[in-house]
Amino acid sequence: PVAKPVSEEERLFRELSRNISQQGMANNVEVLAKGGTVELRMKESILFPSAEARLVPQGEQVLDKLVPLLARGGHTITVEGHTDNAPISTPQFPSNWELSAARASTVVQHLIARGIPADRLSAVGYADTRPLAANDTEAGRAKNRRVSIIIAVAPPAPHNSQGP
């Protein structure tokens, strides 16, 4: 029997999964593949202090280990910031929208500083609008506080600025 060719999504998923496992990051970085993308889902606690958008040293190290993998392929990369539903109101972050967007932007800036071309990157803040778990327990809230790096394997749809 002839082996079925492996898709780019599957190849990247396997490579990232293997690399993250070898580097001992599997407890903090989950790799998922779906719909032409590969997602690196990272726990907020390894990247940022609570209610802040400043990377902790461990977070910088985790991202630095990912840079060589992200640099290859020329894929577009979207960094998503997500929060739980606990309200935040600080002078810097009046709501979870600002916090989630600032965290995504901080990760993007770190990747640019490490050589990932800025034109391949975008930052998106989702606040608490895309929970993975119920927010009624600390474990659920912790699961919802995350940063995802979404690598687009399939080419993006052509942009149509003409409107409908």
C-alpha positions, -999 to 999 in steps of 0.1 A, spaced: 0 0 0 12 35 -8 15 58 21 -8 88 20 11 120 18 12 139 51 -5 173 49 15 205 59 -9 208 89 -1 173 101 36 177 94 38 209 114 16 195 142 40 165 146 71 186 145 59 211 171 45 183 193 78 164 192 99 196 198 77 208 227 78 174 243 116 171 239 121 205 254 100 196 285 73 221 277 43 197 272 28 206 307 26 243 297 21 243 259 -6 222 242 -4 216 205 -37 213 185 -44 210 148 -77 220 132 -90 235 100 -58 244 84 -41 258 115 -18 246 142 -24 261 176 1 264 205 -20 270 235 0 283 265 -11 287 301 -11 323 312 8 315 344 40 306 325 40 338 305 26 366 327 21 377 363 -16 379 373 -34 410 359 -2 421 340 10 420 304 48 419 312 65 386 303 81 368 332 116 353 325 101 318 322 77 331 296 105 347 276 124 314 277 93 294 265 88 318 236 125 319 227 124 280 224 94 284 200 111 311 178 131 287 156 99 266 149 78 297 142 105 313 119 103 285 94 77 281 67 66 317 62 32 310 77 11 338 91 8 338 129 -20 352 150 -14 356 187 -46 355 207 -50 367 243 -77 352 264 -89 360 300 -113 345 324 -145 363 333 -132 379 366 -135 416 361 -103 436 360 -102 474 365 -68 489 369 -55 522 355 -36 502 328 -63 477 321 -98 491 325 -113 457 314 -103 422 302 -103 435 266 -73 457 272 -55 430 292 -60 403 266 -50 426 237 -19 438 256 -8 403 263 -12 393 227 7 424 216 35 417 241 40 382 227 40 396 191 66 423 201 88 396 217 86 375 185 95 405 164 124 413 186 136 377 181 135 379 143 100 368 132 90 392 104 63 417 116 43 412 84 36 376 94 22 385 128 -10 398 142 -23 403 178 -59 397 189 -76 402 223 -107 381 230 -111 390 267 -134 363 281 -155 357 250 -140 323 240 -138 302 272 -125 267 271 -141 258 305 -168 271 328 -156 301 348 -173 288 380 -141 271 395 -105 283 398 -94 254 376 -119 265 349 -108 301 351 -71 291 349 -78 271 318 -95 301 302 -65 324 310 -42 317 281 -23 329 250 -26 310 218 -2 312 189 -22 302 158 -1 292 128 -21 294 95 -10 264 74 -36 268 47 -31 299 26 -54 328 38 -85 336 18 -79 364 -6 -88 398 9 -117 414 -8 -119 451 0 -148 456 -25 -174 446 0 -205 425 -8 
